[in-house]
Amino acid sequence: MPVMKKEFEFGDDETGKIKVVVRQASGLDRMKWEAAQGRALRKFREYGTDVENWTEEQQNNFVEYLDEENVGVEMQITEWIPKCIVEPEDFDLGILTSNELRQLLLFVRGDTADGAVPLV
């Protein structure tokens, strides 16, 4: 299944609107992260298979491990988002807030309803 694209608009009439089109991270982009995530899930398997049922401390341990493996959220933002910007080609990520970058990441990673892989 091909990766999807989506246009995001940030700002308002007062501050000025910024539009950017991103695509989802491809399998090639995600390979390092998926391998590290698999290792982390095996390492923390005693926590159970449903991450949603983990305690906050368990989830923090998992996230810390991903950060130590250099595949945490910071890596995903700095490596995936620049590769996934479709338009404009010369877009400056430095003008976005951390919350705006996280919005892009959720789509790029496939975590949003409009970015999730259809199961039907």
Buried (B, 14 or more C-beta within 10 A) or exposed (E): EEBBBBEBEBEEEEEEEBEBBBBBBEEEBBEBBEEBBEBBBEEBEEBEEEEEEBEEEBBEBBEEBBEEBEBBBEBBBEBBBEEBBEEEEEBEBEEBEEEBBEBBBEBBBBEBEEBEEEEE
